[in-house]
């Protein structure tokens, strides 16, 4: 895992341990309660890198799917499902996640 020491991750957040080398969390990130960050998909035999950019907030119970790159200073709203890459400064909500 590549997690910057300034990142805050809630105790109840799930950071994928099946493929821990694929987790990349930049500085000043917040991963809130019961959020999920995935780096693998056993159905498709997939193990990929998932990246969260500097200053990004992942809301409670949001899910970041494997292989997604989230840019800097993004706001992923609670309960959002991130299925595609997210550009810098984007606010995302819903299932599947859509920019506001």
Rosetta blueprint (number, residue, H / E / L):
1 X L
2 X E
3 X E
4 X L
5 X L
6 X L
7 X L
8 X E
9 X E
10 X L
11 X L
12 X L
13 X L
14 X E
15 X E
16 X L
17 X L
18 X L
19 X L
20 X H
21 X H
22 X H
23 X E
24 X E
25 X E
26 X L
27 X L
28 X L
29 X L
30 X E
31 X E
32 X L
33 X L
34 X L
35 X L
36 X E
37 X E
38 X L
39 X L
40 X E
41 X E
42 X L
43 X L
44 X L
45 X L
46 X E
47 X E
48 X L
49 X L
50 X E
51 X E
52 X E
53 X L
54 X L
55 X L
56 X L
57 X E
58 X E
59 X L
60 X L
61 X L
62 X L
63 X E
64 X E
65 X L
66 X L
67 X L
68 X L
69 X E
70 X E
71 X L
72 X L
73 X L
74 X L
75 X E
76 X E
77 X L
78 X L
79 X L
80 X L
81 X E
82 X E
83 X L
84 X L
85 X L
86 X E
87 X L
88 X L
89 X L
90 X L
91 X E
92 X E
93 X E
94 X L
95 X L
96 X L
97 X L
98 X E
99 X E
100 X L
